[in-house]
């Protein structure tokens, strides 16, 4: 019985050692330059240098009948611009204006 337990322990050590020697890879899935949903989103700083990031955020939030509010800017390569989509405040126009160009 002790031989079977020792063999099981040895096998588990070999498997866990093989898994531990594998390096973790965080770069398997690429991150898109723009990602968002009905609550907000992020825009890659590299994309923001090529297009108007404000207009991208406004158009995105207008799809949900909301307005964009910018939260933070990481102004370096690899950084992001984050924004939230908020409901149109009371007393404002019924729907946000969406440009079509």
SULRA-V232321 format. One record per run of one state. SS is the DSSP state (@ for helix, = for strand, . for the rest). FROM is the first residue (numbers start at 0). TO is the last residue. If there is no record, write none. Layout:
ss=(SS | SS)
from=(FROM | FROM)
to=(TO | TO)
//
This chain:
ss=(. | @ | . | = | . | = | @ | . | @ | . | = | . | = | .)
from=(0 | 1 | 21 | 33 | 37 | 39 | 44 | 48 | 52 | 62 | 65 | 73 | 79 | 87)
to=(0 | 20 | 32 | 36 | 38 | 43 | 47 | 51 | 61 | 64 | 72 | 78 | 86 | 100)
//
